[in-house]
Amino acid sequence: MADLDAEDAKLVTLARSARARTGAPEGAAVRDADGRTYAAATVALPSLRLTAMQAAVAAAVSSGARTLEAAAVVTEEPTVDSASRAAVADLSPDAPVHHADPAGVVRG
């Protein structure tokens, strides 16, 4: 996480914690324009499926966030899926989406 500023590194840490706490395939965290952070893990229910990023964005929006400054997702997958990127872009098309592996090594 050496390439990230402290606030973006915090997002990776929160995403890692959400993933580890639930045992989910992914964890994600977002920071809104007021500096508030929201973390979530993959939701896989019979009636509801959300990527971790979709869940984190939903938590932010339901708390009143209108824009995002940055986002992070922790996953073993080699790329961030398009649904997760789209959820961030719905609020802030230019917000960076940091992609990290489960050890917290940022891939991009």
N, C-alpha and C positions, 0 to 999 in steps of 0.2 A: 504494500500500500504506500510505498515511499513516493510514488509518482502523484499521489492525490494530496490535496490540501486536507487539513484536519477535519473540516466539516464533511467532506466527501468520504474520507476514511471512516468517519463515524457511521455513515450510511452502510458501508460494507460490513462493519462490525454488527450493526443492528440486523442486517439481512442474514448474516451468518448465525446470529443468536436465534432468530425466528425459525430458521431451517433446523438448527440443532434441537431446539426446544420441542418441536413437533415431530421431528423425524421425516419431514416432508422432502420431496425432491428439490424444491427451490425455496429460497427466502428472498424477500425484497424489502427495500426501504426507500422512502421518498422524503424530500424536504420541500416544504411549501415556501412561498415568498415571505412569510412571517418568521421563517426559521424553525417552524414546528416540524417534527419528524413523525413518520408513521411507518410501522413495520408489519409485515404479514408473511404468511407461508402459503403454499399451494393449498387450494380448497378442492377436495375431490369427494363430493357427496353424490349420492344417486340423483338428486334433483338440482345440483348446482356444481359447476366446475369453473374455477378461476385460476389463472396463473397467479403466482405470488405477487407479481407486479400489478396485475389487475386488482387483486385484493388490497394491496397497499394504496393504490390510487383511489379505490372506492372508499377506503377509510379516510383518506385525506379529503375527498369531495364531501363525504357525509359529515365532516367536521367543519366544512365551510371554505376549504381551500379552493382558490380560483386559478392559481398558477403554481407551477413547480419550478424549483431552482435546479434540482438534480435528483437522480435516482440511481439505485444500485440493485443488482440481482446477483445472487450466489447460486450457482448450479454446476452440475457436472457436464451439462450440455456444452458443446463447443461454441454456440452462438446464442444470442438472446432472441427468443421467438418473436414473430411479427405481431402477435396479439399483445404482448407485453410492451413492445415499442409503441404500438398504436395507442395504448392506454395513456402512456406518458405524453405522446404527441397531441392527444385530445386536449390537454391543458396547456402544454408548452412545447411546441414543435422543436424548439432549439435547446431544450434541456438535455444535458448529457446523461446518458444511461451507461453507468459503469458495470462491467461484466466481470465477475470474479469467480474463481473456483472455490470449492469448499474450504480450502486452507486460507482463503482470503487473498490469494494472488490475483491481482487485477490483470485480466486478459485484454481489455480494451474498453 
